[in-house]
């Protein structure tokens, strides 16, 4: 197993261990969450198959675009202003989740480039 493959596996396991954050009440965060759900579902399906060895990372379509999408999503969360302690905690949970997703996507893309 290559170093990149080992890092991808560790990032995947760390990501899967995170619970998906609670549903937000604020509209801006709900809109952001909808985008996260789309990316999360798409990436998780491919990442699981790569992790399980059912497909190679190079078979995942356009990993470069997935990296950009994950980066953009993480950055866009910074523009969401939470109102109240509950929403602030939720934004923090989403930030941790988005960062773990981005790390996994980056390593999946790196693995695809080395394949």
ABEGO torsion letter per residue (X at the ends): XBAAAAAAAAAAAAAAABBBBBBBABAAAAAAAAAAAAAAAAAAAAAAAAAAGABBAAABBGAAAAAAAAAAAAAAAAABBBBEAAAAAAAAAAAAAAAAAAAAAAAAAAAAAAX
